[in-house]
């Protein structure tokens, strides 16, 4: 990860970590970089509903057009819609202004290449060097070389049409709850489900710039659970733009691991699971892997972050992968996680199987999982210390096939994350605390 760009773009609190000047410089460099060998670079921009998204959008547009780029504005829309339009409409680059499931006061800039994938780290590094004044100043465009900005809401409508074309069956008479998190899905999800014939019950779809993700959406799913139970709905979906969690007919949360199981098994049964393989991250639950083993489905594990999931899928030709958080990628249809697409694929599995979502996930037993963050003086020393490794091995041997241990460094903080899965919560707690106690004994832990 770079100084500004992490696994999911340039993130931070608006006008503190990510300022209007940063956005302007990102636009300046991108407009110049993609326009070096042509008259005008073509860039498309989307944004979520945060108040600061408008400020950052205008700053990006100023920088882009000042460097000679033409900009098409999709306005409030989702990350996957920008990725789709970037690759289908011949844009050189796509930019999404969003901090996903973070609070309203945060924001982010995600840069996509012409194929709708997250931008190569090499280009992000060049942008960072320009922001920090480490490269020569970029010339301003003049006269007819100055770029222009135009409305491109038609792109959002084309994306909606594309989503509606994916399901193989109508959703007639199915009662669906939708929690749009007061975010970009508020403009899109209901339209898709209504067009497909579902009876929709929508909550948190009145964004005001300050209420995105506030006690709603995939990170606060309790209100959707209550809606499904109180209204007797068949299923519910909670969005964060490029992610989706589901709620079954009993109001129980269906996380990304269970979604991967349901959709992966469905694809395999229909001969559509490429390489008979699902891509997960190292944080996926042991229960998922045991259930996949029983179905004869293989799996690969990547570092945490849908960026790494996507890289693995592209490299190896796999068609489905994702994270516990509900960021699921279906490579046949999209280049990024897509919350609305994920909900449509779950609906397809439910309708085709003639089973409820609860019945589809029944074969999976999710193991209790506990993770604690440990602040340390040196991440690598704390994790690789011989005595700490001995304790980790001791815990692994004791858990055997009924548990696992994952100790990994944070990419952004002086933190080592200690995670244990076991068949009881008590074993998880005992095992995590035992490993941390050894780190303390060895003098690595910083008390806070």
Buried (B, 14 or more C-beta within 10 A) or exposed (E): EEEBBBBBBBBBBBBEBBBBEBBBBBBBBBBBBBBEEEEBBBBBBBBBBBBBBBBBBBBBBBBBBBBBBBBBBBBBBBBBBBBBBBBEBEBBBBBBBBBBBBBBBBBBBBBBBBEBBBBEEEBBBBBBBBBEEEEEEBEEBEEEEBBEBEEBBEBBBBBBEBBBEBBEEEBEEBBBBBBBBBBBBBBBBBBBBBBBBBBBBBBBBEBEBEBBBBEBBBBBBBBBBBBBBEEEBBBBBBBBBBBBBBBBBEBBBBBBBBBBBBBBBBBBEEEEBBEBBBBBBEBBBBBBBBBBEEBEBEBBBBBBBBBBBBBBBBEEEBBBBBBBBBBBBBBEBBBBBBBBBBBBBBBBBBBBBEBBBBEBBEBBEBBBBBBBEBBBEEBEBBBEBEEBEEBBEBBBEBBEEBBBBBBBBBEEEBBBBBBBBBBEEEBBBBBBBBBBEBBEEBEBBEEE
